[in-house]
Amino acid sequence: MDPQATIVLGKAIGAGLAMIGAAGGGIGIGLSVGGAVQAMGRNPDHTPTIQTNMILGVAFAEAVAIYALVVSLIILFVLN
Amino acid sequence: MNSFWNGKRRYVALLLFLAGVFVALEVPPVIPFIQLPGENLPAGYNIPFTDIRITNTLVAAVIVWLLLLLFLVYIARRRPSDGSEVPPGGFYNMFEALYEGLMGFIGGIAGGPHFRLIFNMFMTIFLIVLLSNWMSLVPGIDTVGFIHPHVKEKYDVEKDEYKVITTDGFEIYQGFLGISYVNGQCNWISPADEAAADATALAAAEAARAAAEQDLLVEAAYDRYKAAHDGHGDDAGGESSGDAHAEDDHAPAVAESDAAAAAYDEVLAARVAEKQARADRGCYTGVAVSPWQDGYIAADDKAKKAPIPLHPDPSSDEAKRVPWVVLPWVRVASTDLNMTLTLAIIAVVMVQYVGVKALGIGYFTKFFNFATLFKSPLGGIDVAVGLLELIGDFAKILSFSFRLLGAMFAGAILLFVMSFLVPILPWPFFILEFFVGAIQALVFALLTAIFMQLATISHHHDDDHDHAEAH
């Protein structure tokens, strides 16, 4: 097999595998937003506080997915 | 002014949309060329009196600093010195509302004796990161810059200078967002690979010729054998068969050379056609006209070593040797690890600073907790936990820097790719990036504030309290 094609193949597969980590971030965001929506339904008066904390929690959960994204970006664009 | 624009803004939006359609049709978008590290500006753009090259992300960072400076000067001038009320309205009012809101927010999290320090740190980081992130929404940033050959700069240690050499294979460099200028349709093939492909074609041609010759020889031998056999078997036609034999002997010799040469040419013609097709698209196809001539590889080696100027005339033959990309003048600072890592180190150092300020030298017992090692049966666990805290503080640097870098770099790529896929309507993604930039700035600054607040709390005090309660 052409060595360059092998490299491209390996990079693509590796980047795709690295993005599996984004599933964790997705689950976390789903849980936190689900909890926040329930809380907002129970006491709508506290919506602003809940919303702020929800967005922060979502950002932290998203960060985990972003680590996976960084790894796959490094595989794609930095590794030679 | 206001009455003039009432009800007319929608037409401005429509006009912009139509302009987007026109531009997308007139100037087809190109696949972006993406590179993670910040690009060096071309030779000559050094930090004065040093050899350190300026990167385009540094340009963006300096712009952010200057904007913040202007902003602070404006706020300070606008604020009355006698403490009287400022008439509401305008930018100052908006900033005051933001400032007060964030002050209340941080006051709820870190409203202790170190509130001023924590809030100052929070606000500084928040404003710097916010401005950096929102720069990716400004037209022209990341997209306008030097048209640059798709080549690599290399530092020559012996001559102590930067050299520009052609790239080969995967050693591709320069250009965050690539607009291929001359050779957009070329897959860059290095001279070495070209030579290898030529050698392969040559070998295949030789093999084809040898095979053709072999076939002809076998055929001729078979003919000769058959003729001899026939001659031997049939005595009556002996003379005529001898004539035929002589003719057969002669004819294959001509056919042999013709067929072998044809096979040779046929195989090489495919390679020639391939190179010609690339040349027709304006791609670099090597130096010598006939690649299978002996001089080719030597000439190509020479061309490989010949430096290409950073700004060759696009119409020259020299320019055709390389593909071209854009090296943006300004690239969003937070897409460079240097910027985010620096901010992360500053944040973590400030966490240690406020910890020492609040708890004195005893703050470090958080990391090196040998006090209970021989007193309590679980003292060893305390030591391990302290060391884990130490590792955790280093991990904070990594998580801070990679979170911001990942979010903003991915956002930049998202904008490029969407501008490429839907050139007419990429703006929903700009709105998304607006929020992502704000949230990431808030998260970075807020985490700093929270960690600083946590560092001011003494764990020992809690332990003693628990002990007292237990007793």
Contacts between the chains, C-beta under 8 A, distances in Angstrom:
chain1	res1	chain2	res2	distance
A	4	B	169	6.8
A	4	B	170	7.3
A	7	B	170	6.9
A	52	B	105	7.8
A	55	B	439	6.3
A	56	B	442	7.5
A	56	B	443	6.7
A	56	B	446	6.7
A	59	B	439	5.2
A	59	B	440	7.1
A	59	B	442	7.6
A	59	B	443	4.5
A	60	B	443	7.0
A	62	B	407	7.6
A	63	B	399	7.0
A	63	B	403	4.4
A	63	B	406	7.9
A	63	B	407	7.9
A	63	B	443	7.5
A	66	B	402	7.2
A	66	B	403	5.7
A	66	B	406	3.7
A	66	B	407	5.3
A	66	B	410	7.0
A	67	B	399	7.7
A	67	B	402	5.9
A	67	B	403	7.4
A	67	B	406	6.6
A	69	B	406	5.1
A	69	B	410	5.3
A	70	B	402	5.1
A	70	B	405	6.5
A	70	B	406	4.0
A	70	B	409	7.7
A	73	B	36	6.3
A	73	B	406	7.3
A	73	B	409	6.4
A	73	B	410	7.0
A	73	B	413	7.7
A	74	B	36	6.7
A	76	B	34	7.9
A	77	B	34	5.5
A	77	B	35	6.0
A	77	B	36	4.7
A	78	B	36	5.0
A	78	B	37	7.3
A	80	B	170	4.7
A	80	B	171	6.7
